[in-house]
Amino acid sequence: MSDLRNVSSSPHIRDKVTSTNIMQDVAIALLPASAYGVYHFGLKALLLILVTIATCVATEYIYEKLMHKPITIRDFSAVVTGLLLALNLPVSATWWMAVLGGVFAILIVKQLFGGLGQNFMNPALGARCFLLISFAGRMTNFAYDTFTGATPLAALRAGESVDVFQMIVGSTAGTIGETSVIAILIGAAYLLLKGVIDLKIPGTYIVTFAVFILLFGGHGFDGGYLVAQLAGGGLMLGAWFMATDYVTSPITPAGQIAYGVILGILTGIFRCFGASAEGVSYAIIFSNLLVPLIEKVTIPVAFGKTKAEGGK
């Protein structure tokens, strides 16, 4: 056994950038949305953020300690998972829901499938969908203090008018991190400048969704309705911070374009024809499951081989 080589999971390209650096940059990029969420919803939002992050870090530590695995909490991936999950919770969620979601994200979605780099779906979104299925009433209750009305997307579906400017600023009902488009785009700009992400996936996702809404949204080429759909719900948070997850998105350039197109179409279908006004979480998770197939179809042919030989 001592002669066996230790083969790690891909990627194998040497680079000064580490997983820790990337996760730290993502955490920094999420700070504007987190700060606005606390400002907008109050200290309850801060409590949920802290509880969810602490739960994710503690779950990863305890599991790896019990399984006698290397402790990986210093790579910040558990922190990012906890922060993303918290930003996808309504402020009316209870602390124990945050704990349950954090345990599910790390233990079920991440660690039981091999840890960082092995999970087949985004852990934070997997946990959010688990909570949505388990506690639908609580997870769709966005009433809090002065915010007692429906979310902008629900209002749009009911045929009501919405204030697009307030949606962009963030003075609306919604989850902790999804309301302010400005705060999300500040974080996205940071990731783009740092080279952590590029425009292929989020750009294709947003453009495809916009085209779908114009064609099938039922409002024709209504610019106000289109902007409201783009600014509403978790589209921006999902497009820039969760659809771009390295582990659960394609690595081939053509695959990333195809992935973005699928995301846009699915989100449009769920929003226009589904039972719920939202659909980003389910669209991303479903697309995560298609990534192996997307990469199989879009993987480049090796140099010196024909397409037929490359497909063998």
C-alpha positions, 0 to 999 in steps of 0.5 A: 500500500505504501507504494501507491501514488496519492492521486488527488481530484482535479484540477491539476494545473499549478497556480499561486491562487489557492482555494482559500484565496478564492473563497476569501474573495467570494466572502469579501464580495458578499459583504456589500449584500450582507451589510445591506441585508443587516441594514435593511432587515435589522439585527435579526438578519445579522443573527441568522448570518452568524448562526448559519456560518457558525453551524457550517464551520462547526459541522465541517470540523466535527465531521472531519474530526470524527472521520479522522480526515484533515481539517479543512475549515481554514479554506473558507469554503464552509464560511462561504456556504454558510454566508450564501445560505443565510443570504438566501433565507427570509429574515422571518426564518428561525435560528433552528432553521438556519442550523438545520440548513447549515448541517444539511448543506455541509454534511449531506450535500458536501461532506458525504459526497467527498468534501470540497470539489466533490459535491454534485450541487451547490451546498447552499442552494441544496440546503435552501431547497431542502428548507423550502420543501420542509418548511414552505410556509416559513421560507416563503413568509417575507413579512417583517416589521414594515415589510408586510406585503408580497415580494415584487415578483409575487406582485408582478405575477398578481398583475400589480405595479412595482417600484423598479427603483426601490427594487434596484436599491433594495427597499423591498421584501425578499431574502436577506441578500437578494433585495439590493441589486446595487450591493450584489453588483458591487460584489460581482464587480470585485470578483470580475476585477480579481479574475475569480469569475468571468462573464460567460456564465452570468452574462449568458444566464442573464441575457438568455433569461431576458430574451425568454421574458421578452418572448414568453413573459406575456408583456411583450417588449415592456422594458419596465417589466423586464427590468423588474424581472431582472432585479427581482428575486434571487436572479442577480445573487444566483447568477453572479455568486452561485451559478459561477460556483467552480465545483458545480459549473462546467469548466469548458468555455462552450459548456459554460455558455450552454450552462448559462443558456439552460439556466436562463431558459429554466428560470424563465420557465419556472417564473412564467409557468411554474407555481411559484413566482421565483425559480432561480434556486431550482434552475441552478440545482437542476443545471448542476445535475446536467453539468457532467453531460454538458462537459461530455458534449463540449469537451475539446477534442484532443490534439491529433485526433478526429472528432470520431476518435475523440468521442470513443 
